[in-house]
Amino acid sequence: MIKVQLIDRVAAANPHLRRGDAERTVNAIFEEIAAAMVRGDRIELRRIGAFTVRARRGRSGRNPKSGAEVVVPEKRFPHFRPGKPLRDRLNGAESTLAAPSTHQAEIDYRERDKQHGSYDQD
């Protein structure tokens, strides 16, 4: 899928949005992800995965043609680590990427917090 197809799908799934609004929304999301990565931030999309920035150390190398030694500078590059629901879905598991209902998610968070001792009972 390319960006234009994504914009078309967003516009089709949200008939209350004009295509131009869907395009601006998709562009804003991608721009914010890119800007966060330039800052070195981690971007986590729950149930999808996480984008991080990794660094490759500088090193000395050789020019394959002349054999001369060259300095290869440090480089930063984007890295994506898929979340478990996405990996499961790619591998044919019954899991879906759809988020659980809000009520069920709240119950799940409270149960998790109780187990970790950080749940405040009202």
ABEGO torsion letter per residue (X at the ends): XBAAAAAAAAAAABAABBAAAAAAAAAAAAAAAAAAAAAGBBBBBBGAEBBBBBBBBBBBBBBAAAGBBBBBBBBBBBBBBBBAAAAAAAAGBABBABBBBAAAAAAAAAAAAAAAGABBBX
